[in-house]
Amino acid sequence: MHRIELGDLSEAELIALHDAVVDRLHFLHQQKTTHALLELSIGERVVFKDNSGQTQAGIVIRRNRKTVTVHGDNGCQWNVSPQLLQKEKRAVELQSGKLVPFSRKG
């Protein structure tokens, strides 16, 4: 990796470097978001932690450009960054064939 001596750069060069770093970080974040969006499907069960640290669960009802809309089990609707979502373990196990759901007939 190249070592840049910041003390040798002019103000204009520092601003250009700053802009290049910000652009690169934005691009990398956008790549991660796009990849995470592609991993999620509408109707899939997910879990995430809300702003207060409580775990919320729900179903993906929409994939937006930067967020995913989740209809929570508690009736709330959330717009969440796809990077903060995890597929619900039980749903993943059902898809992989580890669990077989059944209903009891009364």
Summary of the structure (lengths in Angstrom):
residues: 106
radius of gyration: 21.0
end to end distance: 68.0
largest distance: 79.8
contacts: 226
relative contact order: 0.13
helix: 40%
strand: 24%
